[in-house]
Amino acid sequence: MFHIAGIDHLVLRTADVPRLVRFYVEALGCHVEREQTGLGLTQLRAGNALIDVISLDGTLGRMGGAGPGREGRNLDHFCLRIDPFDAKSIYEHLRIHGVDAGPIEQRYGAEGLGPSIYLHDPDGNMVELKGPPDLADDVP
């Protein structure tokens, strides 16, 4: 079994990345930590967590369907940092609870690059379970 150590990051989808980034940087005091323009992704540091801002017309944003509004959404997913990250026990625990989970992949989060698994809650919200960083593979 594992326990939740905290929120690692959340992902916001927007049609106007500069406007949203400016708000979080200037109004709330975050700072830009990392940008991946090929994916349409800007990662903002918010204390010990990240706020990822993705462009609706970018690679990641297009995967989320309609944008913010009556028929769309702006939260792509949220990520929970878990400990320990024992893949076998995680998958077994989720299976017992009838939860289908995706494969383990290395993804960048608030603590760096490390293992993560995507799944959906009963309402269809995407949740990422994130393990500790693998510092040997961390590339800022």
C-alpha positions in Angstrom: 0.0 0.0 0.0 1.1 3.6 -0.4 0.2 7.0 1.1 -0.4 10.4 -0.4 2.5 12.7 0.3 0.8 15.7 -1.3 -0.2 17.3 -4.6 2.6 17.2 -7.1 1.1 19.3 -9.9 -2.1 20.2 -11.7 -2.5 20.9 -15.4 -4.6 23.8 -16.7 -5.6 24.1 -20.3 -6.0 27.6 -21.9 -6.4 29.4 -25.2 -4.1 32.2 -23.9 -0.9 30.8 -22.3 0.8 34.2 -21.9 -2.2 35.7 -20.1 -2.5 32.7 -17.7 1.2 32.6 -17.1 1.4 36.3 -16.4 -1.5 36.0 -13.9 0.2 33.2 -11.9 3.6 34.8 -12.1 2.7 38.5 -11.4 -0.5 38.2 -9.3 0.3 35.0 -7.4 4.2 35.0 -7.3 4.9 31.7 -9.1 7.9 31.5 -11.4 8.5 29.8 -14.8 10.5 26.7 -14.1 10.5 24.9 -17.4 9.0 25.3 -20.9 8.5 22.7 -23.6 7.2 24.7 -26.5 6.9 21.6 -28.8 4.3 20.3 -26.4 2.7 23.7 -25.7 3.6 23.4 -22.0 4.8 25.9 -19.5 5.6 24.7 -16.0 5.3 27.1 -13.1 6.7 26.6 -9.6 4.1 27.0 -6.9 5.9 26.3 -3.6 6.7 22.6 -3.5 4.3 21.8 -6.4 3.9 22.8 -10.1 1.1 24.3 -12.1 1.4 23.2 -15.7 -0.2 25.5 -18.3 -0.9 23.9 -21.6 -2.1 25.6 -24.8 -5.4 24.3 -26.3 -3.8 24.2 -29.7 -0.6 22.5 -28.5 0.2 18.7 -28.6 -1.0 18.1 -25.1 -4.0 20.6 -25.2 -5.5 19.0 -28.3 -5.7 15.6 -26.5 -8.1 17.1 -23.9 -11.0 17.9 -26.2 -13.0 21.2 -26.0 -11.5 24.0 -24.0 -12.8 25.9 -21.0 -16.5 26.8 -21.3 -19.9 25.2 -20.9 -19.0 22.1 -22.8 -15.3 22.0 -22.1 -12.9 21.8 -19.2 -9.7 23.5 -18.3 -8.4 21.0 -15.8 -6.5 18.3 -17.7 -5.5 16.2 -14.7 -4.1 16.4 -11.2 -1.2 14.5 -9.8 -0.8 13.0 -6.3 2.7 12.2 -5.1 2.7 8.8 -3.4 5.2 6.9 -1.3 6.4 4.3 -1.7 6.1 3.7 -5.4 6.0 -0.1 -5.5 4.5 -0.8 -8.9 3.4 -4.4 -8.1 1.5 -3.4 -4.9 0.0 -0.3 -6.6 -1.4 -2.2 -9.5 -2.7 -5.0 -7.1 -4.3 -2.4 -4.9 -6.0 -0.7 -7.8 -7.1 -4.0 -9.3 -8.8 -5.0 -6.0 -10.7 -1.7 -6.2 -11.7 -2.2 -9.8 -9.5 0.6 -11.2 -7.8 0.2 -14.6 -4.5 2.0 -14.7 -2.2 2.9 -17.6 1.5 1.9 -17.9 4.3 3.3 -15.8 6.0 6.1 -17.6 8.8 8.5 -16.6 7.3 12.0 -16.3 8.5 15.3 -15.0 6.9 16.6 -11.8 7.5 19.0 -8.9 10.4 16.9 -7.6 11.9 16.0 -11.0 11.6 13.1 -13.5 10.2 9.9 -12.0 7.7 7.1 -12.5 4.0 7.8 -12.8 0.7 6.0 -13.6 -2.5 7.6 -15.0 -6.0 6.4 -14.1 -9.5 7.8 -14.0 -11.8 8.4 -11.1 -15.5 7.3 -11.3 -16.4 10.8 -12.8 -13.8 10.5 -15.5 -11.3 12.9 -14.0 -7.7 11.9 -14.9 -5.5 11.3 -11.8 -1.7 10.7 -12.0 0.0 8.8 -9.2 3.7 10.0 -9.1 6.6 8.4 -7.4 9.9 9.9 -6.2 12.3 11.4 -8.7 15.0 9.3 -10.3 17.8 11.8 -9.9 20.1 10.0 -12.2 17.6 10.6 -15.1 16.5 14.1 -14.1 16.8 16.6 -16.9 15.5 20.1 -16.0 
